[in-house]
Amino acid sequence: MLPDMWRESFWRGGRLWSTARAGVPAGTLYALFSLATGRSAGNALLSGVFFGTVMGTFFSFQAWRQWPAAKQLKPADRVRVARAVRRGAPIADPRLAPAVLDYAAVTRRIQERGQRFTWFVPLIAALTLALAIAYTLNRPLSKTIIWWALLAFWIVLFAWLPRQRARVLANASHAEAAARQLASDAPENPSAAVSPKPTPKPGAPLPRWSTPALLLALVISFLASFGETLLSLALLVAVPIGVRWSKIPSRRRVAQVVIWTASTLFVLRLLIPGFLVRTVAIKSAAMQPTIAKHDRVMFNRLEGFRIGDIVASHAPRDAHRRLCGPSPHMITPGGSACAAPEYDQKRGFYIRRVVAGPGDVISIVNGEVIRNGAPERASYITPCYERQCSFPTPIRVPAGMWFLMADNRRESDDSRFFGPIPASWIIGPAIMRTWPPAHIGTL
């Protein structure tokens, strides 16, 4: 019942209203998905607004394009026609009978096209299942519950869609039959007649090289968007261009390729950060000289990590205040580093290097880690001979914990001050720098 009410109210106003009706649910779902994948609340809100605006505009454009006769009807009449078709109820006003027939045909055409995408739901459900299992094994319970809830949603949707499609088609047939009977019993009202669609102009055909060139541009935009997110806009811009070209017979095949390719790549761009990799912007100089400030680094969400790897991880709630342990207290350089973990995390990511694991005994002298009696002696360390870089008193890393430090050990908040962190907080090891172009390369 709720989907029917939403679809009927979609036609209550003009294009702006329909854009909002389509965009708000899409943006809300994407914001929740962003939260589930670990983004901050502000980031998720902005992503939801952007995604909702784009998808709302797209669906509104498609809906008005599918039912051009809606422009000739008043908002109240559009709602009455939509209600009659969606619920299979007869229309009382003979003037609206032609509009009911037209909207019933539109509904049938949309349902037939939607049936081609039936494979999409089980595919997403399978990917969600894989991620839910992965989170169950090595991620916090809160994130695990979110992904199992998403899996349940996709399963319910997969079971509900065929029944919903059959019910919608049956109701459209009933409304169509009642409208035909009403139209035959009443004189035709010219003001309610549906105007024929204009014949598309032939247009000039595109060159042969245009299709591979467009596909190459889309793939490049897709890959580059992992370095600069705004480049994913190119994928969205390609969809309305393809829709416009689809009206021109000589460009229809190229338009279909562009629409399908851009849509698929954009969906992958949305899903990959949650399933496979995560790109993080570096906001400090803590990892210099290995990683510069403002670089973007891609991390593997599925691969394990080991000592020496650069990883993205969550940090304790009081990390920025350099407070140690569940009973917050300051760590004084010249003694021992923080060995008491805090189990309340904050949003956002810290990019640090793994220098010790569970059970390791470590001390720090002039910024260099001495692990189980062996000095680190790594070229990536920025030399530091100040007092804050030495914690010579040995500590033992607790079981299940990992000790993280930055390469720039003079200017960094890391495990020396806020303690070791659980393995479940670590997103994964770094793969490569993806932005700016001059810094692209593996790590």
C-alpha positions as CSV (number, residue, x, y, z in Angstrom):
1,M,0.0,0.0,0.0
2,L,2.8,2.4,0.9
3,P,4.5,2.2,-2.6
4,D,1.1,2.9,-4.2
5,M,0.6,6.0,-2.2
6,W,4.1,7.2,-3.0
7,R,3.7,6.6,-6.7
8,E,0.3,8.4,-6.7
9,S,1.6,11.4,-4.8
10,F,4.6,11.6,-7.2
11,W,2.2,13.3,-9.7
12,R,0.7,15.8,-7.1
13,G,2.9,18.7,-8.2
14,G,5.3,19.7,-11.0
15,R,8.8,18.6,-11.8
16,L,10.3,20.1,-8.7
17,W,7.8,18.1,-6.5
18,S,8.4,14.9,-8.4
19,T,12.2,15.4,-8.2
20,A,11.9,15.7,-4.4
21,R,9.6,12.7,-4.1
22,A,12.0,10.5,-6.0
23,G,15.2,12.0,-4.6
24,V,14.5,12.0,-0.8
25,P,14.1,8.1,-0.5
26,A,17.1,7.6,-2.8
27,G,19.3,10.1,-0.9
28,T,18.2,8.6,2.5
29,L,19.1,5.1,1.5
30,Y,22.5,6.2,0.2
31,A,23.2,8.2,3.4
32,L,22.4,5.1,5.5
33,F,24.7,3.0,3.2
34,S,27.4,5.6,3.7
35,L,27.1,5.4,7.5
36,A,27.2,1.5,7.2
37,T,30.5,1.7,5.4
38,G,32.1,3.9,8.1
39,R,31.8,7.4,6.7
40,S,31.2,10.3,9.1
41,A,27.7,11.7,9.6
42,G,28.6,14.9,7.8
43,N,30.1,13.1,4.8
44,A,27.1,10.7,4.7
45,L,24.6,13.6,4.8
46,L,26.4,15.5,1.9
47,S,26.6,12.3,-0.1
48,G,22.9,11.6,0.5
49,V,21.9,15.1,-0.6
50,F,24.1,14.9,-3.7
51,F,23.0,11.4,-4.7
52,G,19.3,12.2,-3.9
53,T,19.4,15.3,-6.1
54,V,20.9,13.5,-9.0
55,M,18.7,10.4,-8.9
56,G,15.6,12.5,-8.2
57,T,16.3,14.7,-11.2
58,F,16.9,11.6,-13.4
59,F,13.8,9.7,-12.3
60,S,11.6,12.8,-12.5
61,F,12.9,13.4,-16.1
62,Q,12.2,9.8,-17.0
63,A,8.7,9.7,-15.5
64,W,7.6,12.9,-17.3
65,R,9.1,11.6,-20.5
66,Q,7.3,8.3,-20.2
67,W,3.9,10.0,-19.6
68,P,4.0,13.2,-21.7
69,A,0.2,13.6,-21.4
70,A,0.6,14.3,-17.7
71,K,1.5,17.9,-18.6
72,Q,-2.1,18.4,-19.9
73,L,-3.7,17.4,-16.6
74,K,-4.2,19.3,-13.4
75,P,-2.2,17.9,-10.4
76,A,-5.4,16.6,-8.7
77,D,-6.4,14.9,-12.0
78,R,-2.9,13.3,-12.3
79,V,-3.2,11.9,-8.8
80,R,-6.7,10.5,-9.5
81,V,-5.5,8.8,-12.7
82,A,-2.5,7.4,-11.0
83,R,-4.6,6.1,-8.1
84,A,-7.1,4.4,-10.5
85,V,-4.4,2.6,-12.4
86,R,-2.2,1.6,-9.4
87,R,-5.2,0.3,-7.4
88,G,-7.3,-1.1,-10.3
89,A,-10.3,1.1,-9.4
90,P,-12.7,2.6,-12.0
91,I,-12.5,6.3,-12.7
92,A,-15.7,8.2,-12.3
93,D,-15.0,11.2,-14.6
94,P,-15.3,10.3,-18.3
95,R,-13.0,13.1,-19.1
96,L,-10.1,11.2,-17.5
97,A,-10.8,7.9,-19.3
98,P,-8.2,8.6,-22.1
99,A,-5.6,9.5,-19.5
100,V,-6.2,6.3,-17.6
101,L,-5.7,4.3,-20.8
102,D,-2.5,6.1,-21.5
103,Y,-1.1,5.8,-18.0
104,A,-2.1,2.1,-17.9
105,A,0.0,1.6,-21.1
106,V,2.9,3.5,-19.5
107,T,2.7,1.4,-16.4
108,R,2.7,-1.9,-18.4
109,R,5.7,-0.7,-20.4
110,I,7.7,0.4,-17.3
111,Q,7.0,-3.0,-15.6
112,E,8.2,-4.9,-18.7
113,R,11.4,-2.9,-18.8
114,G,11.9,-3.3,-15.1
115,Q,11.7,-7.1,-15.4
116,R,15.0,-7.0,-17.3
117,F,16.7,-5.9,-14.2
118,T,15.5,-8.7,-12.0
119,W,19.0,-10.2,-11.9
120,F,20.3,-7.0,-10.2
121,V,18.7,-7.8,-6.8
122,P,20.1,-11.3,-6.3
123,L,23.5,-10.1,-7.4
124,I,23.5,-7.3,-4.8
125,A,22.2,-9.7,-2.2
126,A,25.0,-12.1,-2.9
127,L,27.6,-9.3,-2.6
128,T,25.9,-8.2,0.7
129,L,26.0,-11.7,2.0
130,A,29.7,-12.0,1.3
131,L,30.4,-8.7,3.1
132,A,28.1,-9.6,6.0
133,I,30.1,-12.8,6.5
134,A,33.4,-10.9,6.3
135,Y,32.2,-8.4,8.9
136,T,31.0,-11.2,11.1
137,L,34.5,-12.7,11.2
138,N,36.5,-9.5,11.9
139,R,34.4,-6.4,12.3
140,P,32.5,-4.7,15.2
141,L,29.0,-6.1,16.1
142,S,27.3,-2.8,15.2
143,K,28.6,-2.9,11.6
144,T,27.8,-6.6,11.3
145,I,24.2,-6.0,12.3
146,I,23.8,-3.3,9.7
147,W,25.0,-5.6,6.8
148,W,22.8,-8.5,7.9
149,A,19.9,-6.1,8.0
150,L,20.8,-4.9,4.5
151,L,20.9,-8.6,3.4
152,A,17.4,-9.2,4.9
153,F,16.1,-6.1,3.0
154,W,17.4,-7.4,-0.4
155,I,15.9,-10.9,0.3
156,V,12.5,-9.4,1.1
157,L,12.7,-7.1,-1.9
158,F,13.6,-10.1,-4.2
159,A,10.6,-12.0,-2.9
160,W,8.3,-9.0,-3.0
161,L,9.1,-7.7,-6.5
162,P,7.5,-10.5,-8.6
163,R,4.2,-10.3,-6.6
164,Q,4.2,-6.5,-6.8
165,R,4.8,-6.6,-10.5
166,A,1.9,-9.1,-11.1
167,R,-0.4,-7.0,-8.9
168,V,0.4,-3.8,-10.6
169,L,-0.1,-5.3,-14.1
170,A,-3.4,-6.8,-13.0
171,N,-4.7,-3.5,-11.5
172,A,-3.6,-1.7,-14.6
173,S,-5.6,-4.1,-16.7
174,H,-8.7,-3.7,-14.5
175,A,-8.5,0.1,-14.7
176,E,-7.9,0.0,-18.4
177,A,-11.0,-2.2,-18.9
178,A,-13.1,0.1,-16.8
179,A,-11.9,3.2,-18.6
180,R,-12.6,1.6,-22.0
181,Q,-16.2,0.9,-20.8
182,L,-16.6,4.4,-19.5
183,A,-15.2,5.9,-22.7
184,S,-17.6,3.9,-24.8
185,D,-20.6,5.0,-22.7
186,A,-19.7,8.7,-22.8
187,P,-19.0,11.1,-25.7
188,E,-15.3,11.7,-26.3
189,N,-13.9,14.8,-24.6
190,P,-11.4,16.5,-26.9
191,S,-9.7,18.3,-24.0
192,A,-8.8,15.0,-22.4
193,A,-7.4,13.3,-25.5
194,V,-3.8,12.2,-25.4
195,S,-1.7,14.0,-27.9
196,P,0.5,11.8,-30.0
197,K,4.3,11.8,-29.4
198,P,6.3,13.9,-31.8
199,T,8.2,12.1,-34.5
200,P,11.9,12.2,-33.6
201,K,14.2,14.0,-36.0
202,P,16.6,11.8,-37.9
203,G,19.7,13.7,-36.8
204,A,23.3,13.2,-38.1
205,P,24.9,9.9,-37.3
206,L,28.0,9.9,-35.0
207,P,31.4,8.9,-36.4
208,R,32.4,5.2,-36.0
209,W,35.2,6.1,-33.5
210,S,32.7,7.9,-31.2
211,T,31.5,4.7,-29.4
212,P,35.0,3.4,-28.3
213,A,36.1,7.0,-27.5
214,L,33.1,7.5,-25.3
215,L,33.6,4.1,-23.5
216,L,37.3,4.9,-23.0
217,A,36.4,8.3,-21.5
218,L,33.8,6.7,-19.1
219,V,36.3,4.0,-18.0
220,I,39.0,6.7,-17.4
221,S,36.5,8.8,-15.4
222,F,35.6,5.7,-13.4
223,L,39.2,4.9,-12.5
224,A,40.1,8.5,-11.8
225,S,37.1,9.0,-9.5
226,F,38.8,6.8,-6.9
227,G,41.4,9.6,-6.7
228,E,39.0,12.6,-7.0
229,T,35.4,11.7,-6.1
230,L,34.0,14.7,-8.1
231,L,35.1,13.0,-11.3
232,S,32.3,10.4,-10.9
233,L,30.0,13.3,-12.0
234,A,31.2,12.5,-15.5
235,L,29.4,9.2,-15.3
236,L,26.2,10.9,-14.2
237,V,26.4,13.6,-16.9
238,A,26.7,10.8,-19.5
239,V,23.3,9.4,-18.6
240,P,21.1,12.4,-19.6
241,I,23.3,12.9,-22.7
242,G,22.5,9.3,-23.7
243,V,18.8,9.7,-22.9
244,R,18.7,12.8,-25.2
245,W,20.6,10.9,-28.0
246,S,18.2,8.0,-27.7
247,K,15.5,10.2,-29.2
248,I,17.5,10.4,-32.4
249,P,17.2,7.1,-34.5
250,S,20.7,7.3,-35.9
251,R,22.3,7.7,-32.5
252,R,20.0,5.3,-30.5
253,R,22.5,2.4,-30.4
254,V,25.3,4.5,-29.2
255,A,23.0,6.1,-26.6
256,Q,22.1,2.7,-25.2
257,V,25.7,1.7,-24.9
258,V,26.5,5.0,-23.1
259,I,23.5,4.8,-20.8
260,W,24.2,1.2,-19.8
261,T,28.0,1.7,-19.4
262,A,27.7,4.9,-17.4
263,S,25.0,3.5,-15.1
264,T,26.9,0.3,-14.5
265,L,30.1,2.1,-13.7
266,F,28.3,4.6,-11.4
267,V,26.7,1.7,-9.4
268,L,30.1,0.0,-9.1
269,R,31.6,3.3,-8.0
270,L,29.0,3.4,-5.2
271,L,29.4,-0.2,-4.2
272,I,33.1,-0.8,-4.4
273,P,34.1,1.5,-1.5
274,G,31.8,-0.5,0.7
275,F,32.8,-4.0,-0.5
276,L,36.4,-4.1,-1.8
277,V,38.5,-0.9,-1.4
278,R,38.3,2.4,0.4
279,T,39.9,5.7,-0.6
280,V,41.0,8.0,2.2
281,A,42.1,11.6,1.9
282,I,45.3,12.4,3.9
283,K,44.6,15.5,6.1
284,S,47.9,15.8,8.0
285,A,51.6,15.5,7.6
286,A,51.9,12.5,10.0
287,M,53.0,10.1,7.3
288,Q,55.6,12.3,5.6
289,P,57.8,11.6,3.7
290,T,56.0,8.4,2.6
291,I,52.6,10.0,2.0
292,A,52.2,13.8,1.6
293,K,49.4,15.9,3.0
294,H,46.3,16.1,0.7
295,D,47.3,12.8,-1.1
296,R,44.5,10.2,-1.5
297,V,45.3,6.6,-0.7
298,M,43.4,3.4,-1.6
299,F,43.1,0.6,1.0
300,N,42.2,-3.0,0.5
301,R,39.2,-3.9,2.7
302,L,39.5,-7.7,2.2
303,E,43.3,-8.3,2.6
304,G,45.0,-9.0,5.9
305,F,47.8,-6.8,7.2
306,R,51.2,-7.5,8.8
307,I,53.9,-5.5,10.7
308,G,55.3,-2.8,8.4
309,D,52.1,-2.2,6.5
310,I,50.5,1.2,6.2
311,V,46.8,0.8,7.3
312,A,43.7,2.9,7.6
313,S,42.0,2.5,11.0
314,H,39.6,4.0,13.4
315,A,41.1,5.7,16.5
316,P,40.0,5.9,20.1
317,R,37.5,8.5,21.1
318,D,40.2,10.7,22.9
319,A,43.0,10.1,20.3
320,H,43.2,13.8,19.3
321,R,43.7,14.7,23.0
322,R,46.5,12.2,23.5
323,L,44.7,10.5,26.3
324,C,45.5,6.9,27.2
325,G,43.3,4.0,28.3
326,P,39.7,3.6,29.5
327,S,40.6,5.9,32.5
328,P,42.0,8.8,30.4
329,H,45.4,10.0,31.4
330,M,48.3,11.8,29.7
331,I,51.4,9.9,28.8
332,T,54.8,11.5,29.7
333,P,57.7,11.0,27.2
334,G,60.8,9.5,28.7
335,G,58.9,6.7,30.4
336,S,56.7,4.1,28.8
337,A,54.3,4.4,25.8
338,C,50.5,3.8,26.4
339,A,49.8,0.1,26.8
340,A,46.1,0.4,27.9
341,P,43.7,0.2,25.0
342,E,40.4,2.3,24.9
343,Y,37.5,0.5,23.3
344,D,35.3,3.5,22.3
345,Q,36.1,4.6,18.8
346,K,35.4,7.8,16.9
347,R,34.4,8.3,13.3
348,G,37.0,9.0,10.7
349,F,40.3,7.3,9.8
350,Y,43.9,7.5,11.0
351,I,46.5,6.5,8.5
352,R,49.4,4.9,10.4
353,R,52.0,2.1,10.1
354,V,51.8,-1.2,12.0
355,V,55.0,-1.5,14.1
356,A,54.0,-4.2,16.6
357,G,51.4,-6.9,17.1
358,P,49.9,-9.0,19.9
359,G,52.4,-10.1,22.5
360,D,55.3,-8.0,21.2
361,V,57.5,-6.2,23.7
362,I,58.5,-2.8,22.5
363,S,60.3,0.4,23.5
364,I,60.9,3.5,21.5
365,V,64.2,5.4,21.4
366,N,64.6,8.5,19.2
367,G,61.5,7.6,17.3
368,E,62.8,4.1,16.4
369,V,60.9,1.1,17.6
370,I,62.8,-1.7,19.3
371,R,60.6,-4.8,19.0
372,N,61.5,-7.9,20.9
373,G,65.1,-6.6,21.1
374,A,65.4,-5.9,17.4
375,P,65.6,-2.2,16.2
376,E,63.3,-1.1,13.4
377,R,66.0,0.6,11.3
378,A,63.7,1.6,8.5
379,S,64.3,4.3,5.9
380,Y,60.8,5.6,6.0
381,I,61.2,7.1,9.5
382,T,61.7,10.9,9.9
383,P,64.6,11.3,12.4
384,C,63.6,12.6,15.8
385,Y,65.9,13.2,18.7
386,E,63.5,15.2,20.9
387,R,62.2,14.0,24.2
388,Q,58.7,13.3,22.9
389,C,60.1,10.7,20.5
390,S,61.6,8.4,23.2
391,F,59.7,6.0,25.4
392,P,62.5,3.7,26.6
393,T,60.5,1.7,29.2
394,P,59.3,-1.5,27.6
395,I,55.7,-2.4,27.3
396,R,53.9,-5.5,26.0
397,V,51.2,-5.2,23.4
398,P,48.0,-6.9,24.7
399,A,46.4,-9.9,23.0
400,G,44.3,-9.0,19.9
401,M,45.8,-5.5,19.8
402,W,48.1,-3.7,17.3
403,F,50.5,-0.8,17.9
404,L,50.4,1.9,15.2
405,M,52.8,4.8,14.6
406,A,53.2,7.4,12.0
407,D,56.4,7.8,9.9
408,N,56.7,11.5,10.9
409,R,57.2,10.7,14.6
410,R,57.8,14.2,15.7
411,E,54.3,15.4,14.7
412,S,51.9,12.6,15.1
413,D,49.1,11.3,17.4
414,D,49.5,7.5,17.4
415,S,49.6,4.5,19.7
416,R,52.4,6.0,21.8
417,F,49.8,8.3,23.3
418,F,46.4,6.7,22.8
419,G,47.4,3.0,23.1
420,P,47.1,-0.1,20.8
421,I,43.9,-0.7,18.9
422,P,41.8,-3.8,18.2
423,A,42.3,-5.6,14.9
424,S,38.6,-5.0,14.1
425,W,39.2,-1.3,13.9
426,I,41.7,-1.6,11.0
427,I,40.1,-1.2,7.5
428,G,43.0,-2.8,5.6
429,P,46.5,-2.2,4.2
430,A,47.3,0.5,1.7
431,I,47.4,-0.4,-2.0
432,M,48.4,2.8,-3.8
433,R,48.2,6.6,-4.0
434,T,45.4,7.6,-6.3
435,W,45.7,11.4,-6.2
436,P,47.1,13.8,-7.2
437,P,48.2,12.4,-10.6
438,A,51.9,13.3,-10.0
439,H,51.9,11.0,-6.9
440,I,50.0,8.0,-8.3
441,G,51.9,4.8,-7.5
442,T,52.0,1.7,-5.3
443,L,52.8,1.7,-1.6
